Amino acid sequence: MSRMDRISELIRGTSGIIHCEVLDESSGHNVPMGSETHFKLVAVGDVFVQKSRIQRHRMINAMLQVEFESGMHACSMHLFTPEEWEASSDVPDSPECVNARNKDSARE
């Protein structure tokens, strides 16, 4: 199972999550092809109600600890309550990697 699939399965299996998107953004970074090191996560659920942004991130980071320990480098998280998602489902683009222009040399 790919890292993206494991992350998706873990988050979708969390009580209160009603929407989950996981995108592998590794190709935009200076890593070898297939590295599965950089991800974007969009999750919506009641589980985030009455939690600050930092509390939400800490909760997801704790859930993803094994993935970080096994080579995941970064996960951009966009975590919403259902009301927040309904009001504005805009998810910003991830910033470009500083070394993105050198990514082709990493794949050779």
Summary of the structure (lengths in Angstrom):
residues: 108
radius of gyration: 14.7
end to end distance: 25.3
largest distance: 47.4
contacts: 282
relative contact order: 0.21
helix: 43%
strand: 21%
